[in-house]
């Protein structure tokens, strides 16, 4: 029982963010967790936001929960960037000359018929 109290007492009351603002630990944990899971909805900028906001926690061991979600966000952002950046550069810089006109037309999102998907305005 005493060990549980000591473990709870060792947890920080406030978490410092990159702009030196202190957020209550419970709110910081919840925010970090929500940003991490929201990034899986193909929103990698939320992972980047999590990394940026909790940058001091990436390198310290003051709060393991926030650190875990911030590091997971860093990994997710790097993986998403490694996938999206080459694809973007290939189509923006090289275009059909790099991959061929047929492949370019298949993978070009500008050619998607949104009315067939029920998304047209």
GIZILIN-V921782 format. One record per residue. N is the residue number from 0. SS is DSSP state (a for helix, b for strand, c for the rest). PSI is psi in whole degrees, -180 to 180 (NA if undefined). D_FIRST is the distance of its C-alpha to the first C-alpha in Angstrom with 2 decimals. Layout:
n=N ss=SS psi=PSI d_first=D_FIRST
n=N ss=SS psi=PSI d_first=D_FIRST
This chain:
n=0 ss=c psi=-42 d_first=0.00
n=1 ss=a psi=-35 d_first=3.81
n=2 ss=a psi=-38 d_first=5.40
n=3 ss=a psi=-41 d_first=5.26
n=4 ss=a psi=-40 d_first=6.55
n=5 ss=a psi=-39 d_first=8.78
n=6 ss=a psi=-41 d_first=9.99
n=7 ss=a psi=-36 d_first=10.84
n=8 ss=a psi=-27 d_first=12.44
n=9 ss=a psi=-20 d_first=14.38
n=10 ss=c psi=138 d_first=16.03
n=11 ss=c psi=149 d_first=19.41
n=12 ss=c psi=-34 d_first=20.46
n=13 ss=b psi=148 d_first=23.99
n=14 ss=b psi=129 d_first=25.73
n=15 ss=b psi=135 d_first=29.15
n=16 ss=c psi=-179 d_first=32.00
n=17 ss=c psi=-29 d_first=35.26
n=18 ss=c psi=19 d_first=37.03
n=19 ss=c psi=20 d_first=34.42
n=20 ss=c psi=144 d_first=33.28
n=21 ss=b psi=124 d_first=29.63
n=22 ss=b psi=139 d_first=28.18
n=23 ss=b psi=141 d_first=24.88
n=24 ss=a psi=-42 d_first=22.37
n=25 ss=a psi=-42 d_first=22.05
n=26 ss=a psi=-40 d_first=25.86
n=27 ss=a psi=-42 d_first=26.39
n=28 ss=a psi=-43 d_first=24.22
n=29 ss=a psi=-45 d_first=26.06
n=30 ss=a psi=-45 d_first=29.42
n=31 ss=a psi=-43 d_first=28.95
n=32 ss=a psi=-44 d_first=27.97
n=33 ss=a psi=-42 d_first=30.92
n=34 ss=a psi=-38 d_first=33.38
n=35 ss=a psi=-51 d_first=32.39
n=36 ss=a psi=-32 d_first=32.95
n=37 ss=a psi=-27 d_first=36.04
n=38 ss=c psi=-25 d_first=37.62
n=39 ss=c psi=-9 d_first=38.01
n=40 ss=c psi=36 d_first=40.50
n=41 ss=c psi=40 d_first=43.02
n=42 ss=c psi=68 d_first=42.11
n=43 ss=a psi=-19 d_first=41.39
n=44 ss=a psi=-22 d_first=41.94
n=45 ss=a psi=-34 d_first=38.58
n=46 ss=a psi=-44 d_first=37.05
n=47 ss=a psi=-40 d_first=39.08
n=48 ss=a psi=-40 d_first=37.89
n=49 ss=a psi=-43 d_first=34.25
n=50 ss=a psi=-47 d_first=35.09
n=51 ss=a psi=-48 d_first=37.03
n=52 ss=a psi=-42 d_first=34.61
n=53 ss=c psi=32 d_first=31.58
n=54 ss=a psi=-44 d_first=33.65
n=55 ss=a psi=-28 d_first=31.60
n=56 ss=a psi=-20 d_first=28.47
n=57 ss=a psi=-32 d_first=30.38
n=58 ss=c psi=0 d_first=30.60
n=59 ss=c psi=169 d_first=27.37
n=60 ss=c psi=29 d_first=23.80
n=61 ss=c psi=-38 d_first=22.33
n=62 ss=c psi=112 d_first=21.37
n=63 ss=a psi=-32 d_first=21.28
n=64 ss=a psi=-51 d_first=21.91
n=65 ss=a psi=-41 d_first=25.04
n=66 ss=a psi=-42 d_first=26.15
n=67 ss=a psi=-47 d_first=25.99
n=68 ss=a psi=-35 d_first=28.10
n=69 ss=a psi=-42 d_first=30.46
n=70 ss=a psi=-38 d_first=31.13
n=71 ss=a psi=-38 d_first=31.68
n=72 ss=a psi=-38 d_first=34.10
n=73 ss=a psi=-44 d_first=35.87
n=74 ss=a psi=-46 d_first=36.43
n=75 ss=a psi=-41 d_first=37.64
n=76 ss=a psi=-41 d_first=39.96
n=77 ss=a psi=-44 d_first=41.47
n=78 ss=a psi=-46 d_first=42.12
n=79 ss=a psi=-41 d_first=43.63
n=80 ss=a psi=-39 d_first=45.76
n=81 ss=a psi=-24 d_first=46.94
n=82 ss=a psi=-46 d_first=48.18
n=83 ss=a psi=-40 d_first=49.63
n=84 ss=a psi=-50 d_first=51.22
n=85 ss=a psi=-39 d_first=53.64
n=86 ss=a psi=-45 d_first=54.62
n=87 ss=a psi=-47 d_first=55.36
n=88 ss=a psi=-38 d_first=57.28
n=89 ss=a psi=-46 d_first=59.28
n=90 ss=a psi=-29 d_first=60.52
n=91 ss=a psi=-42 d_first=60.99
n=92 ss=a psi=-50 d_first=62.77
n=93 ss=a psi=-44 d_first=64.30
n=94 ss=c psi=-150 d_first=64.89
n=95 ss=a psi=-20 d_first=67.22
n=96 ss=a psi=-25 d_first=68.72
n=97 ss=a psi=-47 d_first=65.58
n=98 ss=a psi=-6 d_first=64.58
n=99 ss=c psi=149 d_first=67.86
n=100 ss=a psi=-41 d_first=68.96
n=101 ss=a psi=-47 d_first=67.93
n=102 ss=a psi=-40 d_first=64.31
n=103 ss=a psi=-44 d_first=64.16
n=104 ss=a psi=-36 d_first=65.34
n=105 ss=a psi=-39 d_first=62.76
n=106 ss=a psi=-3 d_first=59.82
n=107 ss=c psi=115 d_first=61.06
n=108 ss=a psi=-16 d_first=58.92
n=109 ss=a psi=-20 d_first=61.72
n=110 ss=a psi=6 d_first=63.72
n=111 ss=c psi=130 d_first=61.25
n=112 ss=c psi=100 d_first=62.92
n=113 ss=c psi=-27 d_first=60.43
n=114 ss=c psi=-30 d_first=62.67
n=115 ss=c psi=-24 d_first=62.33
n=116 ss=c psi=-1 d_first=58.55
n=117 ss=c psi=22 d_first=58.94
n=118 ss=c psi=3 d_first=57.71
n=119 ss=c psi=150 d_first=61.05
n=120 ss=c psi=NA d_first=61.62
